[in-house]
Amino acid sequence: MTAAPVPNHVHYGIVTRWVDGDTLYISGDLDFRIHGDLECRLIGVNTPEKGQINYKEATFEACHLAPVGTQVVFKSEKDPEKWGRWLVELWANDVDVDEALIASGLGVPYFGGKR
């Protein structure tokens, strides 16, 4: 897998838990406003929910790309979305996790609206 470009304005944190293939918790901070475990939703990708086909595989792949304890780089939207999650682009070990999930076939492009 080739290294993905990382944007200029980024934040750094540590993965503390994966909920599913597109939702995780990152211990970090956002411009000194928010600290601690941030519930995050990957931007631009949707993976199967619990009970759907490939849920386990997508969650496993996300955990493989950015295991718990991994230092990550992320870029976030200005404010949390309606469910309180921070929408993020995520890089781990120079890999764009969002794009890698799509490339694996375990995620599909998603930018809001009906899934």
N, C-alpha and C positions, 0 to 999 in steps of 0.2 A: 504494500500500500504506500502511496506517495505522501509526502508531508503536505499538509494543507496550510494555506496562508492564514495567519492569525491576525485579526484586526488590531489597529493601533490602540484603541481605548478598551482595555480589558480588565478583568478582575481575576484574582487567583484564589483557589480554595482546595479543599480536600473532599473527595467523595465519601460520605458517611453511610449512605444507604440507597439502594435502588428499590423503587416501588414496583415498577414495570419497565418496559423497554423505552419509554419516553418520559418517565417521571423519576426524579431522584432528589436526594438531599445533599447539599454542599455546605460544608463548614467554611465560612468566609465572610467577606464584608462587601458592601456596595457603597463605594465613595464615602465611607465612614458614617453612613446613615443607618445601615442595617447590619447587625453582627450576629454570628451564631449559625445554626443550621437553617439554611434557606431551602424551602421546598421549591423545586424548579421543574419546569416543563420544557422539553426541547422544542425549539422553534423549527418549523419547516418539515417535521416528520411526525407521522402517526404510526404507532405500533399496536398490535392486537391487545385488547383488554382481557382481564382474567376471565376464563371460560371460553374464549375464542380460540380458533385454530392458530397455532404458532405463537401463542402467548408465552409459553415457557421458553421457546427457542429465541424469541426476540429479547426477553428479559436476560437470558443467559448471554446472548451476544453483547448486549449493552454492558453487562457486568464484566465480560471479557475485555471489551474495549477500554473501559475505565473502572477497574476493580475498586472496591471499597479500600480507602487508604491512599488512593492515587491522587497526586497533585494535579489539578486541572486548571485550564485557562477558560474563562467564559466571558461572553459579552451578553449583557442583559438589556431588556426593554427598560424604559424609564420607571414604570410602576408595575406592580403585580397585576395579573389578569383577574377576571371576575371570581375565580375560585381561590384567589390568594396566592397562587404560585407565580414565581418569577419566570418569565419566558427567556430562555437562554440559548445561545449557540455555544457548543461545548467542544473543547479540544483536549485530548489526553494523549500524551506521548506523540505529539505532532500529528495526530489523526483527528480529522473533523468527525466527531461521533455521529452527528446528525446525518451527514452524507454517507458515512460508512454503513449505517443501518439501512439506508435506502439502497445502496449498492449491493448489500447482502440479500435483498429481496424480503427482508423481515420488517421493513418499514416502507411507508409510502409518503410522497410529498404531501404536506398539509399546511395550509396557511389560514386556518380559521373557517368558520362556517360549518355546514353539515359534513359529516365524515362518510 
